[in-house]
């Protein structure tokens, strides 16, 4: 525990040092001016120039009235540095002006003692400030540990996402931008053999830790579910069954997810799909600028024990591309759903081949994480005739 005593009067410094020694506080240093204090803290000078090394000071006893720079101004300078602003500063003052004392507290001081110094009062305020500092340091360390664990969890979550596939008749790519480190969107695809591929995109209600955990559970059962049941109706029903097994006692929020799942047969040129409450997929074939909409045909997954599904089938003859997305992309456009779909079509009706740059420019603006309202995910599937 290290204390910094700042006072231009040597007598005051001696008095405080002796009080601290008698209370077994022996790890302290002194400064005769505010500028000297700033240098000791690694700031260097009043204009902010100088080093930025972390300070090992745990408490500052700062005289309010000093030449060149007073304690209030020095306190304001300290508050400008993120790594110093949590050091508790106790003002030591002979001034009884309540406005000045209030100004000192507004500048960042946590407390004050008046001269002549009362030993009992000084030590009580020091103990309180140090106790609060220890608690704040504990919370900072805990928060940092949580942030480190979240970053690791985000890496794990990202690792379960499927990698791009490029085959003669089928190509699939994706862009994913979570609103936070952990997100509630999930996509996956699996080759089924004989030119068939299963593709799923789902969007868990909400985002953050709880939604990401549900997504990780679904990721753990997806491959087995898809390869066992294959057909869209059966896969969605099984996911509904498995998801409803996650019974949480006293659960205040009803969790569910929207999903669009499809089996693409590139030999028969057929798409069998189920859209469970998800934004409509967009299929552009040949030179058509207006897409076929793969609209919702059942309610979201997890709302009820049973889910009634009417699977849909779509056939194609020409080259085309199919775009799946989560509602984070729709919400970039103002207006009702019709206006939002026009916005999507306008940005997606180009060539059938995958071109990542314009997709990022249109939908994945590089904005700070704290300003992102929702997770964003886009899956682009290119369908090619190939050699007959």
Secondary structure in CASP SS format (residue, H / E / C, confidence):
PFRMAT SS
TARGET T0000
AUTHOR 0000-0000-0000
METHOD secondary structure of the structure
MODEL  1
X C 1.00
X C 1.00
X E 1.00
X E 1.00
X E 1.00
X E 1.00
X C 1.00
X C 1.00
X C 1.00
X H 1.00
X H 1.00
X H 1.00
X H 1.00
X H 1.00
X H 1.00
X H 1.00
X H 1.00
X H 1.00
X H 1.00
X H 1.00
X H 1.00
X H 1.00
X C 1.00
X C 1.00
X C 1.00
X C 1.00
X C 1.00
X E 1.00
X E 1.00
X E 1.00
X E 1.00
X C 1.00
X C 1.00
X H 1.00
X H 1.00
X H 1.00
X H 1.00
X H 1.00
X H 1.00
X H 1.00
X C 1.00
X C 1.00
X C 1.00
X C 1.00
X C 1.00
X C 1.00
X C 1.00
X C 1.00
X C 1.00
X C 1.00
X C 1.00
X C 1.00
X C 1.00
X C 1.00
X C 1.00
X C 1.00
X C 1.00
X C 1.00
X E 1.00
X E 1.00
X E 1.00
X E 1.00
X E 1.00
X C 1.00
X C 1.00
X C 1.00
X C 1.00
X C 1.00
X C 1.00
X C 1.00
X H 1.00
X H 1.00
X H 1.00
X H 1.00
X H 1.00
X H 1.00
X H 1.00
X H 1.00
X H 1.00
X C 1.00
X C 1.00
X C 1.00
X C 1.00
X C 1.00
X C 1.00
X C 1.00
X C 1.00
X E 1.00
X E 1.00
X E 1.00
X E 1.00
X E 1.00
X E 1.00
X C 1.00
X C 1.00
X C 1.00
X C 1.00
X H 1.00
X H 1.00
X H 1.00
X H 1.00
X H 1.00
X H 1.00
X H 1.00
X H 1.00
X H 1.00
X C 1.00
X C 1.00
X C 1.00
X C 1.00
X E 1.00
X E 1.00
X E 1.00
X E 1.00
X C 1.00
X C 1.00
X C 1.00
X C 1.00
X H 1.00
X H 1.00
X H 1.00
X H 1.00
X H 1.00
X H 1.00
X H 1.00
X H 1.00
X H 1.00
X H 1.00
X H 1.00
X H 1.00
X H 1.00
X H 1.00
X H 1.00
X H 1.00
X H 1.00
X H 1.00
X H 1.00
X H 1.00
X H 1.00
X H 1.00
X H 1.00
X H 1.00
X H 1.00
X H 1.00
X H 1.00
X H 1.00
X H 1.00
X H 1.00
X H 1.00
X H 1.00
X H 1.00
X H 1.00
X H 1.00
X H 1.00
X H 1.00
X H 1.00
X H 1.00
X H 1.00
X H 1.00
X C 1.00
X C 1.00
X C 1.00
X C 1.00
X C 1.00
X E 1.00
X E 1.00
X C 1.00
X C 1.00
X C 1.00
X E 1.00
X E 1.00
X E 1.00
X E 1.00
X E 1.00
X E 1.00
X E 1.00
X E 1.00
X C 1.00
X C 1.00
X C 1.00
X C 1.00
X C 1.00
X C 1.00
X C 1.00
X E 1.00
X E 1.00
X E 1.00
X E 1.00
X E 1.00
X E 1.00
X E 1.00
X E 1.00
X E 1.00
X C 1.00
X C 1.00
X E 1.00
X E 1.00
X E 1.00
X E 1.00
X E 1.00
X E 1.00
X E 1.00
X E 1.00
X E 1.00
X C 1.00
X C 1.00
X C 1.00
X C 1.00
X H 1.00
X H 1.00
X H 1.00
X H 1.00
X H 1.00
X H 1.00
X H 1.00
X H 1.00
X H 1.00
X H 1.00
X H 1.00
X H 1.00
X H 1.00
X H 1.00
X H 1.00
X H 1.00
X H 1.00
X H 1.00
X H 1.00
X H 1.00
X H 1.00
X C 1.00
X C 1.00
X H 1.00
X H 1.00
X H 1.00
X H 1.00
X H 1.00
X H 1.00
X H 1.00
X H 1.00
X H 1.00
X H 1.00
X H 1.00
X H 1.00
X H 1.00
X C 1.00
X C 1.00
X C 1.00
X C 1.00
X C 1.00
X C 1.00
X C 1.00
X C 1.00
X C 1.00
X C 1.00
X C 1.00
X C 1.00
X E 1.00
X E 1.00
X E 1.00
X E 1.00
X E 1.00
X E 1.00
X E 1.00
X E 1.00
X E 1.00
X C 1.00
X C 1.00
X C 1.00
X C 1.00
X E 1.00
X E 1.00
X E 1.00
X E 1.00
X E 1.00
X E 1.00
X E 1.00
X C 1.00
X C 1.00
X C 1.00
X C 1.00
X E 1.00
X E 1.00
X E 1.00
X E 1.00
X E 1.00
X C 1.00
X C 1.00
X C 1.00
X C 1.00
X C 1.00
X C 1.00
X E 1.00
X E 1.00
X E 1.00
X C 1.00
X C 1.00
X C 1.00
X E 1.00
X C 1.00
X C 1.00
X E 1.00
X C 1.00
X C 1.00
X C 1.00
X C 1.00
X C 1.00
X C 1.00
X C 1.00
X C 1.00
X C 1.00
X C 1.00
X E 1.00
X E 1.00
X E 1.00
X E 1.00
X C 1.00
X C 1.00
X C 1.00
X C 1.00
X E 1.00
X E 1.00
X E 1.00
X E 1.00
X E 1.00
X E 1.00
X C 1.00
X H 1.00
X H 1.00
X H 1.00
X H 1.00
X C 1.00
X C 1.00
X C 1.00
X C 1.00
X C 1.00
X C 1.00
X H 1.00
X H 1.00
X H 1.00
X H 1.00
X H 1.00
X H 1.00
X H 1.00
X H 1.00
X H 1.00
X H 1.00
X H 1.00
X H 1.00
X C 1.00
X C 1.00
X C 1.00
X C 1.00
X C 1.00
X C 1.00
X C 1.00
X H 1.00
X H 1.00
X H 1.00
X H 1.00
X H 1.00
X H 1.00
X H 1.00
X H 1.00
X C 1.00
X C 1.00
X C 1.00
X C 1.00
X C 1.00
X H 1.00
X H 1.00
X H 1.00
X C 1.00
X C 1.00
X C 1.00
X C 1.00
X E 1.00
X E 1.00
X E 1.00
X E 1.00
X E 1.00
X E 1.00
X E 1.00
X E 1.00
X C 1.00
X C 1.00
X C 1.00
X C 1.00
X C 1.00
END
